[in-house]
Amino acid sequence: MTMQTDSLAFPAFVISIIGLVVASIGAATGIAALVWQIVTRTRGAHRVKVRAVPGMMLVRGGFNEGPFIEIQISNSGAAPVQIRQWSIVFPDNTGMVVAVPELLPVQPSLPYMLQAGTRVSFFTRTSAIAEALNGKDIRTAAVQVQLATGQTVRGRRGQINLEDA
């Protein structure tokens, strides 16, 4: 028996190698595009953080007023986001929306458009929070912000301590 060589075997082998190289380039390009989309999507979104700073004092006309609790809301992302409201929430998910009727310190009104890379502060009197606690321990509470996107951003527990004020 004699073996015959196939004249199309070598060209078929070359074409299959070329196809493998093209498919590998396509897969690498697709993965790179997916990674690029993830990076640009996450960097282009808003990144909101909230924290409470107790014991803030306001000096006006030589008199100290306060103490206040300052609620700092920052947006380190690349997109603006609207703040609908902020509140203090306890572990059992009950909350109280805090409103300050005083004229000072001057505060932005809600809803508030928080631009990318900026921060805004809201203030409330520590005494008003102490009156509204109804026997709850404020050290277990956290500040939360309701955004116009429907997202809720919650700060860390234990940042509000009325004894520091």
C-alpha positions as CSV (number, residue, x, y, z in Angstrom):
1,M,0.0,0.0,0.0
2,T,1.3,3.4,-0.9
3,M,0.3,6.5,0.9
4,Q,-0.9,9.4,-1.1
5,T,-0.2,12.9,0.1
6,D,-3.0,15.3,0.1
7,S,-2.2,18.4,-1.8
8,L,-4.6,20.5,0.2
9,A,-3.4,19.5,3.7
10,F,-0.8,22.1,4.0
11,P,-3.0,25.1,2.8
12,A,-5.8,23.9,5.2
13,F,-3.3,23.8,8.1
14,V,-2.1,27.3,7.3
15,I,-5.7,28.6,7.0
16,S,-6.6,27.0,10.4
17,I,-3.6,28.7,12.0
18,I,-4.5,32.0,10.6
19,G,-8.1,31.5,11.8
20,L,-6.8,30.7,15.3
21,V,-4.7,33.9,15.3
22,V,-7.6,36.0,14.1
23,A,-9.9,34.5,16.7
24,S,-7.4,35.1,19.5
25,I,-7.0,38.7,18.5
26,G,-10.8,39.1,18.4
27,A,-11.1,37.5,21.9
28,A,-8.4,39.8,23.3
29,T,-10.1,42.8,21.8
30,G,-13.5,41.8,23.2
31,I,-12.0,41.4,26.7
32,A,-10.2,44.7,26.5
33,A,-13.4,46.4,25.4
34,L,-15.4,44.8,28.3
35,V,-12.8,46.0,30.8
36,W,-12.8,49.5,29.3
37,Q,-16.6,49.7,29.6
38,I,-16.5,48.6,33.2
39,V,-13.8,51.1,34.1
40,T,-15.5,54.0,32.3
41,R,-19.0,53.1,33.7
42,T,-17.8,53.0,37.3
43,R,-15.6,56.1,37.0
44,G,-18.4,58.0,35.3
45,A,-20.9,57.3,38.0
46,H,-21.4,59.2,41.3
47,R,-19.7,58.0,44.5
48,V,-21.5,59.4,47.5
49,K,-20.2,59.2,51.0
50,V,-21.9,60.5,54.2
51,R,-20.5,61.2,57.6
52,A,-21.6,62.9,60.8
53,V,-19.4,65.3,62.7
54,P,-20.7,66.1,66.2
55,G,-19.8,69.0,68.4
56,M,-19.7,71.8,65.8
57,M,-19.9,75.2,67.3
58,L,-21.0,78.4,65.5
59,V,-19.5,81.7,66.6
60,R,-21.7,84.7,65.8
61,G,-21.2,88.2,67.1
62,G,-18.9,87.0,69.9
63,F,-21.4,84.4,71.1
64,N,-21.1,80.7,70.8
65,E,-24.1,78.9,69.4
66,G,-24.6,75.2,69.3
67,P,-23.5,72.5,69.6
68,F,-24.5,71.3,66.1
69,I,-24.1,68.0,64.3
70,E,-22.7,68.5,60.9
71,I,-23.8,66.0,58.2
72,Q,-21.2,66.0,55.4
73,I,-22.2,64.5,52.1
74,S,-19.5,64.2,49.4
75,N,-19.5,63.1,45.8
76,S,-16.1,61.8,44.7
77,G,-17.4,60.4,41.4
78,A,-17.6,61.9,37.9
79,A,-21.3,62.5,37.7
80,P,-23.6,64.8,39.6
81,V,-26.4,63.4,41.8
82,Q,-29.4,64.9,43.5
83,I,-29.9,64.6,47.2
84,R,-33.5,64.2,48.2
85,Q,-33.2,64.0,52.0
86,W,-31.0,62.9,54.8
87,S,-32.0,61.2,58.1
88,I,-30.7,59.4,61.1
89,V,-31.5,55.7,61.1
90,F,-31.3,53.2,63.9
91,P,-30.5,49.5,63.5
92,D,-34.2,48.5,63.5
93,N,-34.5,50.7,60.3
94,T,-36.6,53.4,62.0
95,G,-35.4,56.9,61.1
96,M,-36.1,60.5,61.7
97,V,-35.9,63.1,59.0
98,V,-34.0,66.0,60.5
99,A,-35.2,69.6,59.7
100,V,-33.6,72.7,61.1
101,P,-35.9,75.7,61.4
102,E,-33.1,78.1,62.5
103,L,-31.8,80.6,60.0
104,L,-28.2,80.0,61.0
105,P,-26.1,78.3,59.9
106,V,-27.3,78.9,56.4
107,Q,-27.9,75.6,54.6
108,P,-28.9,74.6,51.1
109,S,-32.4,73.6,50.5
110,L,-33.4,70.0,49.6
111,P,-33.5,68.6,47.0
112,Y,-29.9,69.6,46.4
113,M,-27.8,68.8,43.2
114,L,-24.4,67.6,44.4
115,Q,-21.9,68.1,41.6
116,A,-19.0,65.8,40.9
117,G,-16.1,66.3,43.2
118,T,-17.9,68.5,45.7
119,R,-19.2,68.3,49.2
120,V,-22.2,69.8,51.1
121,S,-22.9,70.1,54.8
122,F,-26.2,70.2,56.7
123,F,-26.5,71.1,60.3
124,T,-28.9,70.3,63.1
125,R,-28.8,71.2,66.8
126,T,-27.6,68.5,69.1
127,S,-30.4,69.4,71.5
128,A,-33.0,68.8,68.9
129,I,-31.6,65.3,68.2
130,A,-31.5,64.5,72.0
131,E,-35.1,65.5,72.4
132,A,-36.2,63.3,69.4
133,L,-34.4,60.2,70.5
134,N,-37.3,58.7,72.6
135,G,-34.9,56.6,74.7
136,K,-32.9,55.2,71.8
137,D,-29.1,55.1,72.0
138,I,-27.7,57.5,69.4
139,R,-24.4,55.6,69.3
140,T,-26.2,52.8,67.4
141,A,-27.5,55.2,64.8
142,A,-26.1,56.0,61.3
143,V,-26.7,58.9,59.0
144,Q,-28.3,58.0,55.6
145,V,-28.9,60.0,52.5
146,Q,-31.7,59.3,50.0
147,L,-30.6,60.1,46.4
148,A,-32.9,60.9,43.4
149,T,-31.7,57.7,41.8
150,G,-33.5,55.7,44.5
151,Q,-30.2,54.7,46.1
152,T,-29.7,55.0,49.8
153,V,-26.2,55.7,51.1
154,R,-25.6,55.0,54.8
155,G,-22.7,56.2,56.9
156,R,-21.0,54.3,59.6
157,R,-22.6,53.7,62.9
158,G,-21.2,55.3,66.0
159,Q,-20.2,58.6,64.4
160,I,-22.9,60.6,66.3
161,N,-22.1,60.9,70.0
162,L,-24.0,63.5,72.0
163,E,-21.6,63.4,74.9
164,D,-18.9,64.9,72.7
165,A,-21.0,67.9,72.1
